Amino acid sequence: MEDEVLANAGVDVFEELFKLIFTKLYDELESDRDRKRQRALHPEVE
């Protein structure tokens, strides 16, 4: 059913997967940066 919806929407599956993977990688990098910032601001909390 999902394939039919995407096929009828004129959406390139590769493009959508690329966006999903890119967003996941970006989120992982940002969460790592946030953890480092928190440690810098509050070194006593681990």
N, C-alpha and C positions, 0 to 999 in steps of 0.2 A: 504494500500500500504506500509506504514512504517513497519508493522508487517512482510510483505512478504520480504522486503529488509533485515530486521534484521534476519529473519529465514534463509534466503539463505546465509547470511554472516557468519553464525556459531557463532553469538554473543549471549551471555547469557544476557537476558533482565534485570534480577536482578542485574547482575554485572554492567551493564551500568547505571541503576538507582542509584545504590550505588555510583558510581563515580560522577554522577551529583549532588546528595545530598551532598556528602562529599565536592565537589568543592564549592557548594553554601555556606555551613557552613564556610568553610575556608575563602571565600571571605568576608563574613559578619564579621568575627572576625578581619580580616586584616583591613577592612575599619574602624572599631571601634578603632583599635590601631592607625591608621593614624590620626583620629580625635583627639585622646588624645595627640598624638605627636604635632600636629599643635597647640593645645591649650597651650601646654607646651612651645613651641617656640614663640608663638604670643598670649599671654594672653589678649591683648587688642582687638583682633578680635573675635567676637562672633556672 
